Each structure stands twice: as C-alpha cells, then as structure tokens.
Amino acid sequence: MTTLMQVLYSIIIGVVQGISEWLPISSKTQVLVIGTYLLNLTYSQAYTFGLFMEVGSSIAAIIYFRKEIWSLIQVIMGNRGKANVTLFKYVLTAIICTGIIGAPLYLFADSLTSIPIWLPMMVIGLVLLGDAVFIRYSRKKQAQGENTNRLGDLSFKDYVLVGIAQGIAALPGVSRSGITTSTLLLMKVEADEAFRLSFIIGIFASLAAFALTVVATRSNVAAAVAGIGAIGIIIAIISATLVSLFLIDFLLKIAKSSKIVYLTAALGLIALGSSLLYLALGVGAMFG
C-alpha cells in the first residue's frame, strides 16, 4: 500500500469512527466492515480494531466533558458536593456493571471467526428505529409534564441497568450510545440529559475497551497497525477525535429539538436497507 493510500484509509477509518461512535449506531461494527474491506483484516482482527479505535472518541469526550471529569476528580480528592457525588456514584456503578457484563461478551465475540455482515446491520437498524420511538414517546410525555427526570432523580437500580445495557454493547452490531440512551429514555430521562449521561459513561467504557484490546488481543491490534502503519493509526485517532468533538456538540444541541427523532429514524431505515442488500448479495453468491 502506498503512503498516500495509507493516509487516505486512515482518514476514512477515523471519520467513520468519529461519526458512528456518537450516533446511535455501532461504531465497532462500522470499523469492522471498513477494516475487513480496506485492510483485509479477518473478522476477529477487524472487531478488535473497532474497539481499539474508540480511544479517539474517548479523547474527544474527555475534552468536551472536562468539567464533568473534573467533578469526578474532585470527589476523589475529598470534595463531597452533592452534585459531584451523585455523578461519581452513577459513573462508578455503571462502569463496574459494564465490566462484569461486557468483558466476557468481548472475549466471546473475539473468539468468533465470522458473522454475517447483514446481521449486525439489521440489529443497528432496529436499535435506531427503537431509539426514534423512545425519543418520540419521551417528547410526548414531556409535553404532559412527564419524562423530565435528570441524573438526580435516578436510583442505584437505574445506574445498574444502564451499566448492564452498556455491557451488552460489547457484542457486534449493538450500539453503545444507542442502547444506553434508549435505556435512559425508558427511565423517563429528558432526551438531552439521556445523551449527556450516555456519552459520559461512554468515555470509561471506550477506554476500557481500548485497554482490553491491547492487553488481551495484541496480535489483532498488531495486524491492524501493519495494515495502515503506526503513522496511519495516529492519523486515524486524530481524525476520530476531531470529528467526535463536532458530533458530540451537534447531537447534544439537536437532542433538545424534535429533529433528533427524524434523524434517528432515517438512519435506522438506511441501516435496515443496507442489511437487506448485504443479505441479498450473500444469497446471490450462494446460488450464483
């Protein structure tokens, strides 16, 4: 591969990661597909690479939510303000539950040798359409004076459920932001708060996923690095960080308007259409 192609592929991968991480679609599945076709990675290698690339989105989220991160640090340093402690309890509980559920699922998914491409795409589409329904339902309830919960209104049980939902997102095709946002919306949390709380715990889940790939599946990471080079990896991470910063801000703003419903539904239909196309191509190859 020429240097120019390495740079181009790196930018493409970074942009795909940066966009898909914050939309209610599965970023690891998108990078899995891209890694398979552009870098000729195996399913397992591409899946690991998808999780590895979440580090770029994590960097962006740390920058964007730096005030919330500082609040967590203040709790550790002894500042026991009520708002800080509540956020700390939510993050800690959710991350512990995510690890308990997500780590075994990651190891299981990493052991697979292949998965039909149409299947995760169909899951993505269903999650997206589900999100649209949940958000629509949430907005109607808000108009009636309901579904106005914020973090302070949630219980320890709610923290656990959000953490479990995020752990399930370790499976290919399951959107982390999609499933956690949907879970929070079902708890009658306002849409903008649901996105914010989903994005915050996503920082730690993504960092943990990145660390797990480096520790548990170094050979798969090495295969991806060999495909686009060390400089390519850096370019991809920088691209993902820059795109993520824009997407986080954009989505938190649009989450306060009704447009998020139509955007989410449209993406769901696109994902379902893509899954049917992949399925048709697969069937055609079998009988062609």
C-alpha positions as CSV (number, residue, x, y, z in Angstrom):
1,M,0.0,0.0,0.0
2,T,1.4,3.4,-0.9
3,T,1.8,6.2,1.7
4,L,-1.0,8.2,0.1
5,M,-3.4,5.3,0.3
6,Q,-2.4,4.6,4.0
7,V,-3.2,8.3,4.8
8,L,-6.5,8.1,2.9
9,Y,-7.6,4.9,4.6
10,S,-6.6,6.3,8.0
11,I,-8.7,9.4,7.5
12,I,-11.7,7.3,6.3
13,I,-11.4,5.0,9.3
14,G,-11.1,7.9,11.7
15,V,-14.1,9.8,10.2
16,V,-16.2,6.6,10.3
17,Q,-15.3,6.0,13.9
18,G,-15.9,9.7,14.9
19,I,-19.3,9.8,13.3
20,S,-20.6,6.3,14.3
21,E,-19.5,6.4,17.9
22,W,-21.9,9.2,18.8
23,L,-24.8,8.4,16.6
24,P,-27.0,5.5,17.8
25,I,-25.2,3.0,15.5
26,S,-22.4,0.6,16.3
27,S,-19.0,2.2,15.7
28,K,-17.2,-1.1,16.2
29,T,-19.4,-2.7,13.5
30,Q,-18.7,0.1,11.0
31,V,-15.0,-0.1,11.6
32,L,-15.2,-3.8,11.4
33,V,-16.7,-3.6,7.9
34,I,-14.2,-0.9,6.9
35,G,-11.3,-2.8,8.3
36,T,-12.4,-6.0,6.5
37,Y,-12.6,-4.4,3.1
38,L,-9.9,-1.8,3.2
39,L,-7.2,-3.5,5.3
40,N,-8.1,-7.2,4.5
41,L,-8.4,-7.9,8.2
42,T,-10.1,-11.1,9.5
43,Y,-13.4,-10.7,11.3
44,S,-11.6,-11.1,14.7
45,Q,-8.9,-8.6,13.8
46,A,-11.4,-6.0,12.5
47,Y,-13.6,-6.4,15.5
48,T,-10.7,-5.8,17.8
49,F,-9.6,-2.8,15.7
50,G,-13.1,-1.3,16.0
51,L,-12.8,-1.4,19.8
52,F,-9.2,-0.1,19.6
53,M,-10.3,2.9,17.6
54,E,-12.7,4.0,20.3
55,V,-9.7,5.7,22.0
56,G,-10.0,8.7,19.6
57,S,-13.7,9.2,20.6
58,S,-12.7,8.9,24.2
59,I,-10.1,11.7,23.9
60,A,-12.8,13.9,22.3
61,A,-15.3,13.2,25.1
62,I,-12.7,13.9,27.8
63,I,-12.1,17.3,26.2
64,Y,-15.8,18.1,25.8
65,F,-16.8,16.9,29.2
66,R,-13.8,18.2,31.0
67,K,-15.9,19.9,33.7
68,E,-17.7,16.6,34.5
69,I,-14.3,14.8,34.6
70,W,-13.0,17.4,37.0
71,S,-16.1,16.9,39.2
72,L,-15.2,13.2,39.4
73,I,-11.6,14.0,40.3
74,Q,-12.8,16.4,43.0
75,V,-14.8,13.7,44.7
76,I,-11.7,11.5,44.8
77,M,-9.8,14.5,46.3
78,G,-12.4,14.9,49.0
79,N,-14.9,17.4,47.6
80,R,-18.2,15.9,48.6
81,G,-20.6,18.3,46.9
82,K,-24.0,16.6,46.3
83,A,-23.9,17.0,42.5
84,N,-20.4,15.7,42.3
85,V,-21.1,12.7,44.5
86,T,-24.2,11.8,42.5
87,L,-22.3,11.9,39.2
88,F,-19.5,9.8,40.8
89,K,-21.9,7.2,42.1
90,Y,-23.6,7.0,38.7
91,V,-20.3,6.6,36.7
92,L,-18.7,4.1,39.1
93,T,-21.8,1.9,39.4
94,A,-22.4,1.9,35.6
95,I,-18.8,1.2,34.8
96,I,-18.5,-1.7,37.2
97,C,-21.6,-3.3,35.8
98,T,-20.4,-2.7,32.3
99,G,-17.1,-4.5,33.0
100,I,-18.9,-7.5,34.6
101,I,-21.2,-7.9,31.6
102,G,-19.0,-6.6,28.8
103,A,-15.7,-8.3,29.4
104,P,-17.0,-11.9,28.9
105,L,-19.1,-10.8,25.9
106,Y,-16.0,-9.2,24.4
107,L,-13.9,-12.4,24.8
108,F,-16.8,-14.4,23.3
109,A,-17.2,-12.1,20.3
110,D,-13.4,-12.0,19.8
111,S,-13.4,-15.9,19.5
112,L,-15.8,-15.8,16.6
113,T,-14.3,-16.3,13.1
114,S,-17.1,-14.6,11.2
115,I,-20.5,-13.2,11.3
116,P,-23.0,-12.4,8.5
117,I,-22.5,-8.7,7.7
118,W,-26.2,-8.2,7.3
119,L,-26.9,-9.4,10.8
120,P,-25.2,-6.5,12.8
121,M,-26.5,-4.0,10.2
122,M,-30.1,-5.3,10.9
123,V,-29.5,-5.0,14.6
124,I,-28.3,-1.5,14.1
125,G,-31.4,-0.6,12.1
126,L,-33.7,-2.0,14.7
127,V,-31.9,-0.2,17.5
128,L,-32.1,3.1,15.6
129,L,-35.8,2.8,15.0
130,G,-36.3,1.8,18.6
131,D,-34.4,4.9,19.6
132,A,-36.7,7.1,17.4
133,V,-39.8,5.5,19.1
134,F,-38.4,6.0,22.6
135,I,-37.4,9.7,21.9
136,R,-40.8,10.4,20.3
137,Y,-42.5,8.8,23.3
138,S,-40.3,10.8,25.6
139,R,-41.2,14.1,23.9
140,K,-44.9,13.4,24.2
141,K,-44.5,12.7,27.9
142,Q,-42.5,15.8,28.4
143,A,-45.4,17.9,26.9
144,Q,-47.6,16.3,29.6
145,G,-45.2,17.2,32.3
146,E,-43.6,13.7,32.5
147,N,-40.3,12.3,31.3
148,T,-38.4,15.2,32.9
149,N,-36.0,13.2,35.0
150,R,-32.4,14.3,35.4
151,L,-29.5,12.4,37.0
152,G,-30.5,13.4,40.5
153,D,-33.9,11.6,40.0
154,L,-32.3,8.2,39.2
155,S,-31.8,5.5,41.7
156,F,-28.9,3.0,42.3
157,K,-31.0,0.4,40.4
158,D,-31.2,2.7,37.4
159,Y,-27.4,3.1,37.5
160,V,-27.0,-0.7,37.4
161,L,-29.4,-1.1,34.5
162,V,-27.6,1.5,32.4
163,G,-24.3,-0.3,33.2
164,I,-25.7,-3.6,32.1
165,A,-27.1,-2.1,28.9
166,Q,-23.6,-0.7,28.1
167,G,-22.0,-4.0,28.8
168,I,-24.3,-5.7,26.3
169,A,-22.9,-3.3,23.7
170,A,-19.7,-5.3,23.6
171,L,-21.5,-7.5,21.1
172,P,-21.0,-6.7,17.4
173,G,-23.9,-4.8,15.9
174,V,-25.1,-3.4,19.2
175,S,-24.7,0.4,19.6
176,R,-23.3,1.5,22.9
177,S,-24.7,5.0,22.7
178,G,-27.9,3.7,21.2
179,I,-28.7,1.1,23.9
180,T,-27.7,3.3,26.9
181,T,-29.6,6.3,25.6
182,S,-32.6,4.2,25.0
183,T,-32.4,2.7,28.5
184,L,-32.2,6.2,30.0
185,L,-35.2,7.4,27.9
186,L,-37.2,4.5,29.2
187,M,-36.4,5.8,32.7
188,K,-38.2,9.0,31.7
189,V,-35.0,11.0,31.4
190,E,-35.1,14.1,29.2
191,A,-33.5,13.4,25.8
192,D,-30.6,15.9,26.2
193,E,-29.8,14.5,29.6
194,A,-30.0,10.9,28.3
195,F,-27.5,11.7,25.6
196,R,-25.2,13.5,28.1
197,L,-25.2,10.7,30.6
198,S,-24.7,8.1,27.9
199,F,-21.7,10.0,26.5
200,I,-20.1,10.5,29.9
201,I,-20.0,6.8,30.9
202,G,-19.0,6.0,27.3
203,I,-15.7,7.6,28.0
204,F,-14.7,5.0,30.5
205,A,-16.2,2.1,28.6
206,S,-14.2,3.1,25.5
207,L,-11.0,3.5,27.4
208,A,-11.6,0.1,29.0
209,A,-12.3,-1.5,25.6
210,F,-9.1,0.1,24.2
211,A,-7.0,-1.3,27.2
212,L,-8.6,-4.7,26.8
213,T,-7.7,-5.0,23.1
214,V,-4.1,-4.0,23.9
215,V,-3.8,-6.5,26.8
216,A,-5.9,-9.4,25.6
217,T,-5.6,-9.3,21.8
218,R,-2.4,-7.6,21.0
219,S,-1.9,-9.7,17.9
220,N,-5.1,-8.4,16.3
221,V,-4.1,-4.8,17.1
222,A,-0.7,-5.5,15.5
223,A,-2.4,-6.8,12.3
224,A,-4.3,-3.5,12.0
225,V,-1.2,-1.5,12.6
226,A,0.6,-3.5,9.9
227,G,-2.3,-2.6,7.6
228,I,-2.0,1.2,7.7
229,G,1.2,1.7,9.7
230,A,1.9,3.4,13.0
231,I,1.5,6.9,11.4
232,G,-1.8,5.8,9.9
233,I,-3.1,4.8,13.3
234,I,-2.2,8.2,14.7
235,I,-3.9,9.9,11.8
236,A,-7.0,7.8,12.3
237,I,-7.1,8.6,16.0
238,I,-6.7,12.3,15.4
239,S,-9.4,12.2,12.7
240,A,-11.8,10.4,15.0
241,T,-11.1,12.9,17.8
242,L,-11.8,16.0,15.7
243,V,-15.0,14.5,14.1
244,S,-16.2,13.3,17.6
245,L,-15.8,16.8,19.1
246,F,-18.1,18.2,16.4
247,L,-20.6,15.3,16.6
248,I,-20.9,15.5,20.4
249,D,-21.7,19.2,20.3
250,F,-24.1,18.8,17.4
251,L,-26.0,15.9,18.9
252,L,-26.4,17.5,22.4
253,K,-27.9,20.5,20.7
254,I,-30.2,18.6,18.3
255,A,-31.3,16.3,21.2
256,K,-33.2,19.3,22.5
257,S,-35.3,19.6,19.3
258,S,-37.7,17.3,17.5
259,K,-35.2,16.8,14.7
260,I,-33.4,14.0,16.5
261,V,-36.4,11.8,16.0
262,Y,-36.4,12.1,12.2
263,L,-32.6,11.8,12.0
264,T,-32.6,8.6,14.1
265,A,-35.5,7.1,12.1
266,A,-33.8,7.9,8.8
267,L,-30.6,6.3,9.9
268,G,-32.5,3.2,11.0
269,L,-34.1,2.8,7.7
270,I,-30.8,3.2,5.9
271,A,-29.2,0.5,8.1
272,L,-32.1,-1.9,7.5
273,G,-31.9,-1.3,3.8
274,S,-28.2,-2.0,3.9
275,S,-28.7,-5.2,5.8
276,L,-31.2,-6.4,3.3
277,L,-28.8,-5.5,0.5
278,Y,-26.0,-7.5,2.2
279,L,-28.4,-10.4,2.7
280,A,-29.4,-10.4,-0.9
281,L,-25.8,-10.3,-2.1
282,G,-25.0,-13.2,0.2
283,V,-27.9,-15.3,-1.0
284,G,-27.0,-14.4,-4.6
285,A,-23.4,-15.5,-4.0
286,M,-24.6,-18.9,-2.6
287,F,-26.7,-19.7,-5.7
288,G,-24.8,-17.7,-8.3
